[in-house]
Amino acid sequence: YTMFPASVYLGFSASIIWVGQ
């Protein structure tokens, strides 16, 4: 899947946002 790296990046960003809350 070509967007795999982007998916990982978004998942990482989401985890940071989750912790930020």
C-alpha positions as MATLAB code, in Angstrom:
seq = 'YTMFPASVYLGFSASIIWVGQ';
ca = [
       0.000    0.000    0.000;
       1.584    3.227   -1.172;
       0.196    5.308    1.695;
       1.619    3.016    4.392;
       4.310    5.533    5.514;
       1.670    8.262    5.711;
      -0.579    5.936    7.704;
       2.213    5.316   10.203;
       2.876    9.061   10.465;
      -0.805    9.826   11.027;
      -1.035    7.092   13.628;
       2.006    8.529   15.407;
       0.519   12.042   15.302;
      -2.824   10.749   16.570;
      -1.098    9.052   19.512;
       0.620   12.331   20.435;
      -2.675   14.230   20.214;
      -4.346   11.530   22.336;
      -1.646   11.875   25.005;
      -1.837   15.669   24.720;
      -5.467   15.543   25.756;
];
